[in-house]
Amino acid sequence: MDFAPSPRAADLAARARAFLDTEITPIEPAIIEDIATRRAKGEDSFAVHPAMADLQAKARAQGLWNLFLPAGHEGPYAARYGTDGGTGLTNLDYAPVAEVTGRSTIAPLVFNCNAPDTGNMEVLLKYGSQEQKDRWLDPLLDGRIRSTFLMTEPGTASSDATNMEATAIVDGDEVVLNGRKWWSTGAGHPDCKVGIFMGLTDPNADRHHRHSMVAVPMDAPGVKIERMLTALGQLDEPLGHGEVSLTDVRLPVEAIIGGPGRAFEIAQGRLGPGRVHHCMRLIGLAEMALEAALTRATTRVAFGKPLANLGGNRERLAKARIAINQARLHVQHAAWKLDTFGTRGALSEVAEIKAAVPSMAVEVIDMALQLHGGGGMSEDFPLSAALAGARSLRLADGPDEVHLHSVARIMLRPYLAKA
């Protein structure tokens, strides 16, 4: 196993970091402050800051655009909208790039590599019809629109998708959608034009062929954003997390992605790489927090000493360094397994990182916040937002317990077979 990035991936990661340092970091505090100011005044805090378009144009001009595009999709979409060379990256090669983007709240949007758009674009790329690609994938890759993923439901334990109450019923040449979804990330963005909806189509089919995914125009009659949710007090503008109701939404049956009954298959293909993306961004976020902690520990004085010389702070900083490095190697191994053996060959590894990395990031960010004292809980520093984001990812794509159960089931299987 060689986890070293290819020369191309190393170059992209270095260029992305340079762009982050020179173009994004200097303006990001002003963008975040503008959002907070508009929110405090009761104005539209989801409006996109004018600087975002300029940043995206600069990133695109430098070839730092749609970096998430996977290897194996070197067709017209990669050539038209992909990064340098028009070819996608393996999971292992994308890992260091994703780590760079995780250091910033807005960098994923600047590079057109933010969730849930990346996962939705991969779904359309792999499973979408040509009509769906023309209508939704092209403008998503071009950055003209945004999207949301409509899966989790408020009234059911959505970690078990067989509990799903929302329906996608085929009625002649139409599909009729009914249900209520929440934690629909991206729903608050003013350019969110399409959602990928998962609903029950055939309750009599086997449990893995009952559900369908449907591309839903967000302005279709019957679609309503009921409210935007806060995640530990954070609205996460300009994307946000919406609660969305769908009432007798009628669409052509061609809106079903890949055909009826394929939602579980599509979800598994979507979630594996997506979890690697999440985890590598979290490592970047933890690195940002550790650097903030090191700066604080060496410049802040209390009781006549720098914080680094008080209590067990040196040990805490050292343990954070070790934990981040361990997590990075863990994710790189999972990425390598995905690239080498596919989704089914990396089931345990993907579940492992999904349980391990968010918990690591929460601990590191919490340590950094503690060193910042009361200021760490305010918007003067990025740590409270970072903590909310990392903590929410212990539930996103399934709670820790589901992933730990998966790891245990895989480990126990050969032993139970002998019992």
N, C-alpha and C positions, 0 to 999 in steps of 0.2 A: 504494500500500500504506500503510495506516494501522495501526500497531501499538499505538496507544493503546487501553487497555481501555475498554469501554463504562462508562457511569456505574454500572451495576449491578455489573459486575465490579470496578471500582475500590472501590466501597463494600464488597463482600464481602472483598476482599483487605485493606482497612483494618481491618475488623472481625475478620477472622481473625488479623491481626497483633496487634491489641489483646488478643484472647483469649489468644494465645500469650504475650504479655508479662505479663499480669496473672494468668492462671490456670495455664498450663502451666509456664512457665520457673521460677517459684518452687518448684514441687513436683517437677519432673523429676529433679533430682539425687538426691533422697531415693528416688524410685522405682528409679533405676538402681543406687543403693547397696544397696537392699534385694535386688535381683536378684543382685548380686555377693556379698552376704553369704550368701544362701541357697545359692548355687553353691559358695562356699568351705566351707560346713558340710555339703555333700553333700545338701542338701535340694532340693526341687523348685523349680528356678529358673524354670520356665515357668509357675508359678502366676501368675495375674493380680493385680496389686496392687489392693487395695480402692479406692484413689483413682481408678482408671480409670473405674469406673462413674459416679462423681460427676462427673468431667470430661466424660464423654460426655453425661450428662444436661444439664449446663449448656450444652454446645455445641449440643445439639439444641434446647434451649429458646430459644437465640439465633438459630436459623435457620442455623447453621453445620454442616450435616449433609448427607452425600452430595453434596458440592459438585462431584464429578466427573461427575455425571449429564450426559450429552451433550445438546446441542440436538437437537431432532427427536423427543425422547421426552417429550412433554408430556402423556402419558396419565395413567392412574390411579396409576401407580407414582411419577411425579414429584410428583403432587399429594399423595400420601399420605406419601411419604418424602423428597421433594426439599427443596431449600433454599428461601429466600424466593421467593414467587411461583409455586412449583410448576413452574418451567421449567428446562430444562438449560442449560448453558453451551457456547459454541463452544470449540474447542481454544484459540484465541487469548485468549478471555476467562478460561479456566480457568488459563492459564499463570501469571499473577501470584499466583493463589491457591495453586497448587502450589508456587511458589517459597517462599511463607510457610511451608507445612507442611514443606518440606525442611530448615528451620533446626533442627528438633527430631526426636529419635528417635521420640517417642511421638505427636506431633501428627497424623500421618496416621491413626493408630488412633482418636484422640480425635474426629476429624471424620468417621470412617467412610470414609476416602479412601485406605486403604493398599493396596499391592500385596501379594498378587495378587487380593485381593477385588474391586478396581475392575474389572480386566480380566475376571474371572469373571462379575461382575454384568452387565457390558456384553454378554458372550457370551449369557448367559441372556436378557437384555432383548431382544437382536436376533434370536437364533436359537432360543431355548428354546420348548418347547411350553407351553401353559397349565398343564399338570400340573407341569412342571419349575419354572415360575415360582412356582406356589403352594407347592411343597415347598421350594424352595431360594432363589429370588430374594427372596421376601417376607421371610424371616427374615434374609437377608444385608443387605438394605436397612434392616431394623429394628435391625441390630446384635446380634441374638440369637445368631447363629452366625458362624463364620469358615470360610474355605475354603483350598484349595491347588490348584496347577496341576501335573499329573503329565505332564511331557513329556520332560525330559532323562533320558538313560540312561547308566549308568556304563560299559557295555561297548561303546558305539559313539560315533562322532564325531557328536554330536547336532546340530551346526551344519548338517549335511546330514540333514534329516528322512527322506530316502529310505533311510537306513541303519537306521531304527528297527526294533528286534527285538520289542518288545512288540506283542501282538496283541489285537484286538477282533473276534472271529469271531462272525458271526451264526449261531445254531443254532436254527432254528425260530422260536419266539416269544421267544427269549432271545439275549443277547449275552454271550460268554464272554471274560473278560479274563485275560491272563497277561503277566507281565513284571516288570521291576524299574526303578524310576525313582529319580532322586536330585536334589538341589537343589530339592526340592519346598517352596518357601517357604510358611510358614504351617502346615505339618504339625505343628509342635510346640505350637501353641496349644491349650489345653484345650477351647476351643469349636469347634475345626475339625471340621466334621461332613460336609463334602462335598469331593470332589476332581474336577477335570475332567481326564480321562485321555485321552491320544492314543495310538492303536494302529493297527496294520496290519489292515485288514479284507479287502481284495481285492488280492493281489499281482499279478494279471493286468490290473488297470485301469491307465489312464495314470497317470503319477507324481503328478499332482495330485488324483487321485480314489481313491487306495488306502487312505487313512486315515480314521478316524472319531474324533470326540470323544464321550466318554461321561461322564455325571454319576454319580459313584460315591459311595455312602454310605461314610464312612470306617470305620463299624462293620460293614460287610458281611463275611460269612464269606470268608476268603481274603485280606483286606487286612491288612497288618502293617507298622507302622513299625519298620524294622530298627534304625535309629539316627538320632541327630541329628548333623549335620555342623557343624564349625566352619569359618568363613570367615576365614582369616588369624588364627585364634585366637579369633574372636568367635562365640558361639552365637546371638546376635541374639534373645534372649528378649524377649517371650513368643511370637514367631512361629516363628523358627528355620527351618532347612532340613533336611528329612528325606530319608532313603533309605527308599523304600517298596516292598515286594514285593506283587504281586498273583498269587495262585495259584488258578486255576480259579474266578474270581469270576463268578458267574452273576447276571445282572440281566435284568429285562424289556427287550425290544428297544426299548421306548419310552424307555429311559434314554439312547439315542443322541441327541445334540443335533443337530437339523436333519436327521437322517436319515443313513444310511451314506455314507461317501465324501466328506464335506464338510469334513473337518478343515482342509485347507489354506486353503480359502476363509474359514473361521472364524478361523483363525490370523492371516491377513493383516488381516482386519477388526479383530482384537483388538490386534495389535502396533503398528500405526501410532500411534493415540492414546496407547497405553501408553508408547511411547518418548518422546513429548512429555512425559508426566507424569514419567517417570524423570528426564529431562534438566532440567526446570524444578525439580524437587526438588533435584537436584544443584547447581543454581545457588544455591538457598537455602543448601545445605550449604556451598558455597564462600564465600558471603557471611559465614556464621557464622564460618568459619575465618579469613577475612581480618580481621574485626572482632576476633577473639581475638589475631591477630598484631599488629594496631595497638595494642591495649591492652598487650600484652607488650612491644612495641618501645618504648613511651613510658614504661613504669613499671619495667622491669627495667634495672639498671645493671651493666655489666661494664667493667673496666679504666677506671673513672672516667667512663664515658659511658653514656647510654641506648643500648639496642641499636639504636635507629633511627639513631644516629650512628656505628655501627660498620660497617666493611666495605662491602658493596654492598647493605645491607638496605633503604635507601630505594628503590633501583632495583627490588629484588625486590617490594617492596610496590606500587610503581607498576605494574609489569608484571602483577601479580595483578589490580589494579583494571581494567586494560585488557583482560585475558583474560576476566574475568567479563562485562564489558560486551559484548564481541564475541560471547561464547557466548549471552548472553541474546537479542541481536538475531538470531542464527542460529536459535535455537529459535523465536522469534516468527515468523520468516519461514516455517519449516517448518509451524508451526501454521496460519498464514494459508493456505499452499498446501493443507493438508489440508482446511481449511474451504471453500476456494474450488473446488478441483479433485478432492477425494476422495483416497482412498488411492493409487490408480494414478497420479494426477497429482502426487503428492508423494513418489514412491519414492526419488529421489535425495536430496531434502532430509531425509527422515526418516533415511536411512542416514548422511548427513553428520553430523547432530547426534549420532547414536548413537556414531559414532567419535570425534567431536571433544570433546563435553562431558565425558564421564567422564575423559578424559586431562587436560583443563584442570583439573577438580576435584582430581584426584590431585596435580597439580603445586602448586596453591594450598594444599591441606591439608598437603602435605609441607613446604612453606615455613613454614607456621604452626607445624607440629610442631617443625621445626628451631629456631625462635626460642624454643620452650618448653623446649628441652634435654631432659634425662632425664625430666622431669615430663610432657612431651608424649606419651611412650610409655606412660604409666600411665593408670589409670582416674580419676586426679585431674582430668584434662581430657578433653573429648569427642573429641579429635583422632585418637587411634589407632583408635577405633571408626569415626569418619568416614572415615579413610583406607581401612580395610578395606571399608566399604560402597561407597565410590567405586570402589575398585579392582575389586571384584567385578562392578560394572556394566560393566566392559570385556569381560565374558564373558556376562553375562545378556542374554537376547534376541538371542544370537549374538555371537561374538567380533568384535573390531575388523576382523580380516582379511576377514570375510564382508561387512561393510558397505562397506569400502574397495573390495572387488571389485565390489560392486553399483554404486557410484558410477562406477568406471572403465568398467564395461560400458555403462552408460547414456551416458557421455561418448563412448565409442568407436564406439557403434552407427552414427551417421551417417557417420563416416569409413570404417568397414569396408564400408559399403554402397557407397561410391564406389570402393573398392580393386579 
